[in-house]
């Protein structure tokens, strides 16, 4: 698998309740030079609120708009295996090579259940799998040994996106396997750097594209102190204010403020950020901007 670096999970723009595809163009224009790819129809993209057809349409649109050389990963979080397979097959047909797959939400999962579900999804779509270890939203917690077992049982599992804050898991996965590991939570992303991740599937790289890329490149080149300085002075003020818990509406509000999205609109069951939250996010964002002047 060639996936590495900064591959953020991007929001889905809405206007009057409908996907507003043109806003993807502005988002790509704003970020493409600094990113290694995009995850579309992930949790940040409000995938659970999207229909199967919308998810297929979004993937088709993004594949055609993203410059060559950028990786596209399709989010396949779902509880309906037939629809997940249909979305995955359509993505593969469009040229996508990998899917981000969490444990099915709502149901109380066992390791056997997840193996069966992810294995069938991989076999029927032909996609490489980035398994999404997200205990908060899925209600399913895995040990490092269980993730290693999952990857050994399902050869298509090539990578893990780690939202769990158990950094020892990252270190063990890197020490005992060839799995690629992505950091998956903005609020602890620099600690994920320290634990040895191969890249980041978070939101911050679309907010500060160049600065996040510079921060990552400095770290990867061994300039740890300068990387941390850039992170704390420019990126962290925003990260500390935009979440956790309501990252999607606050991110969309900021993208609207920046003129990238035509609306800050979310789709129910999410609701838009209120004015107080928007002011808090802008406080963090503008604090980072001041450091760049």
C-alpha positions in Angstrom: 0.0 0.0 0.0 1.3 3.4 -1.0 -0.9 5.4 1.5 1.2 7.6 3.7 1.4 11.2 4.8 -1.5 13.6 5.3 -4.9 12.2 4.0 -7.6 14.2 5.8 -11.2 13.2 6.1 -13.0 16.0 4.4 -16.5 17.4 5.2 -19.4 17.2 2.8 -20.8 20.6 1.8 -24.5 21.1 1.8 -26.8 23.9 0.5 -30.5 23.7 1.2 -30.2 20.1 2.3 -28.4 18.9 -0.9 -24.8 18.0 -1.5 -23.2 21.1 -3.1 -20.5 19.6 -5.3 -18.9 22.8 -6.4 -17.6 23.5 -2.9 -15.4 20.4 -3.2 -13.6 22.3 -6.1 -12.7 25.2 -3.8 -11.6 22.8 -1.0 -9.4 20.9 -3.3 -7.9 24.1 -4.8 -7.2 25.3 -1.3 -5.5 22.1 -0.1 -4.2 19.9 -2.9 -0.7 21.2 -3.1 -0.1 20.3 0.6 -1.8 17.0 0.9 -1.2 13.4 -0.1 -4.8 12.6 -0.6 -8.4 12.7 0.8 -10.8 10.5 2.6 -14.3 11.0 1.3 -17.6 9.9 2.9 -15.9 9.3 6.3 -17.4 10.3 9.6 -16.3 13.9 9.1 -18.1 13.8 5.8 -21.3 12.9 7.6 -21.5 9.6 5.8 -24.2 8.1 8.1 -26.5 10.9 7.0 -25.8 10.4 3.3 -27.7 8.0 1.0 -25.9 5.2 -0.8 -26.4 7.1 -4.1 -25.0 10.3 -2.7 -21.9 8.6 -1.5 -21.3 7.0 -4.9 -21.8 10.4 -6.6 -19.4 12.1 -4.2 -16.7 9.6 -4.8 -17.2 9.8 -8.6 -17.0 13.6 -8.4 -13.9 13.8 -6.2 -12.0 11.2 -8.3 -12.4 13.4 -11.4 -11.4 16.6 -9.6 -8.4 15.6 -7.5 -5.0 16.1 -9.2 -3.2 13.0 -10.3 -0.9 11.5 -7.8 -3.2 12.1 -4.8 -4.7 9.1 -3.1 -8.5 8.8 -2.6 -9.9 6.6 0.2 -13.6 5.9 0.4 -15.3 5.7 3.8 -17.3 2.5 4.1 -18.7 2.9 7.5 -22.1 1.2 7.4 -24.4 -1.4 9.0 -25.8 -2.6 5.7 -23.2 -4.9 4.1 -25.0 -4.9 0.7 -25.0 -1.1 0.4 -21.4 -0.9 1.7 -20.3 -3.4 -1.0 -22.2 -1.5 -3.7 -20.5 1.8 -2.7 -17.1 0.1 -2.5 -17.5 -1.6 -5.9 -18.5 1.8 -7.5 -15.5 3.4 -5.9 -13.2 0.7 -7.2 -14.6 1.1 -10.6 -13.9 4.8 -10.4 -10.2 4.1 -9.6 -10.2 4.2 -5.8 -7.9 1.5 -4.3 -8.6 1.7 -0.5 -11.5 2.0 1.9 -11.6 3.3 5.5 -13.7 0.7 7.4 -14.8 1.0 11.1 -16.5 -1.7 13.1 -20.2 -1.6 12.3 -21.8 0.9 14.7 -24.8 0.4 17.0 -24.3 -3.4 17.3 -22.3 -4.9 20.1 -19.3 -6.2 18.1 -17.1 -9.2 18.8 -13.8 -9.7 17.1 -15.4 -12.6 15.1 -18.2 -10.4 13.9 -15.8 -7.7 12.8 -13.6 -10.2 11.0 -16.6 -11.6 9.2 -17.9 -8.2 8.2 -14.6 -6.6 7.1 -13.4 -9.8 5.4 -16.6 -10.0 3.3 -16.3 -6.3 2.4 -12.7 -6.7 1.3 -13.4 -9.8 -0.7 -16.4 -8.4 -2.5 -15.0 -5.0 -3.3 -11.3 -5.9 -4.0 -10.3 -2.8 -2.0 -7.4 -2.5 0.4 -8.7 -1.8 3.9 -7.6 0.9 6.3 -9.3 -0.4 9.5 -10.6 2.4 11.6 -10.0 1.8 15.3 -12.5 4.2 16.9 -13.8 3.0 20.2 -15.8 6.1 21.0 -18.2 6.0 18.0 -18.3 2.3 17.4 -18.4 1.2 21.1 -15.8 -1.4 20.2 -12.3 -1.5 21.7 -9.5 -3.5 20.4 -6.1 -4.5 21.8 -3.0 -4.3 19.7 -3.0 -8.1 19.6 -6.5 -8.2 18.3 -5.7 -5.7 15.5 -2.7 -7.8 14.6 -4.9 -10.8 14.4 -7.4 -9.0 12.3 -4.7 -8.0 9.8 -3.3 -11.6 9.7 -6.8 -13.0 9.2 -7.7 -10.5 6.5 -4.7 -9.9 4.2 -6.5 -6.9 2.6 -6.2 -5.0 5.9 -3.0 -3.0 5.1 -3.4 -0.1 7.5 -5.0 1.1 10.8 -6.4 4.5 11.5 -5.9 5.0 15.2 -8.3 7.2 17.1 -7.8 5.3 20.4 -5.5 7.3 22.7 -3.6 4.2 23.7 -0.3 5.2 22.2 1.4 1.9 23.2 -0.9 0.2 20.6 0.7 2.3 17.8 4.2 1.4 18.9 3.3 -2.3 19.1 1.7 -2.3 15.7 4.8 -0.7 14.2 7.2 -3.0 16.0 5.4 -6.2 15.3 4.0 -5.8 11.8 4.3 -4.1 8.5 1.0 -2.3 9.0 0.7 1.4 8.1 -0.7 3.4 11.0 -2.5 6.7 10.7 -3.1 9.1 13.5 -6.9 9.7 13.7 -7.6 12.4 16.3 -6.6 16.0 15.9 -6.4 16.7 19.6 -3.5 14.2 20.2 -1.9 14.3 16.7 1.6 15.3 17.8 1.7 12.5 20.4 0.7 10.2 17.5 3.8 11.6 15.6 5.9 10.7 18.6 4.4 7.2 18.7 5.5 6.5 15.2 2.5 7.0 12.8 3.0 6.9 9.1 0.5 9.7 8.4 -2.6 11.5 9.6 -6.3 11.1 8.7 -7.6 14.1 10.6 -9.1 17.6 9.9 -6.3 20.0 10.7 -4.5 19.5 7.4 -7.4 21.1 5.4 -7.5 24.1 7.8 -3.8 24.8 7.8 -2.7 22.9 4.7 0.8 24.3 4.2 1.6 24.7 7.9 0.5 21.2 8.7 2.6 19.8 5.9 5.6 21.8 7.0 5.1 20.5 10.6 4.9 16.9 9.4 7.9 17.3 7.0 10.0 18.8 9.8 9.2 16.0 12.1 9.9 13.3 9.5 13.3 14.9 8.7 14.3 14.7 12.4 13.7 18.4 13.3 11.5 17.5 16.2 11.8 20.8 18.1 11.0 23.0 15.1 8.1 20.8 14.2 6.7 21.0 17.8 7.2 24.8 17.8 5.1 25.2 14.6 2.5 22.8 15.9 2.0 24.6 19.2 2.2 28.1 17.9 0.1 27.8 14.7 -1.9 24.6 14.6 -2.7 23.8 18.2 -4.8 26.9 19.0 -7.3 25.9 16.4 -7.3 22.3 17.4 -7.9 23.1 21.0 -11.0 25.1 20.2 -12.8 23.3 17.4 -13.5 20.0 19.2 -13.8 17.4 20.4 -17.4 16.3 19.9 -18.6 18.9 17.5 -15.7 19.0 15.0 -17.9 18.7 12.0 -20.2 21.7 12.5 -17.3 23.9 13.7 -15.0 22.9 10.8 -17.8 23.6 8.3 -18.4 27.0 10.0 -14.8 27.9 9.6 -14.7 26.7 6.0 -17.7 28.9 5.3 -15.9 31.9 7.0 -12.9 31.3 4.8 -15.1 31.4 1.6 -14.4 27.7 0.8 -17.9 26.5 1.6 -21.0 28.3 0.4 -22.8 27.3 3.6 -21.9 26.1 7.1 -24.9 23.7 6.9 -24.9 20.3 8.4 -27.5 17.6 7.9 -29.6 16.2 10.6 -29.1 14.6 13.1 -26.2 17.1 13.3 -27.0 20.8 13.8 -25.0 23.9 12.9 -22.6 25.4 15.3 -24.1 28.3 17.2 -22.5 31.8 17.3 -20.7 31.2 20.6 -19.0 28.1 19.3 -18.1 29.9 16.0 -16.5 32.7 18.0 -14.4 30.2 20.0 -13.2 28.4 16.9 -12.3 31.7 15.3 -10.4 32.7 18.4 -8.2 29.6 18.0 -7.8 30.0 14.2 -6.9 33.6 14.3 -4.4 33.0 17.1 -2.5 30.7 14.7 -2.7 33.2 11.9 -1.1 35.9 14.0 2.0 33.7 14.4 2.3 33.5 10.6 2.6 37.3 10.2 
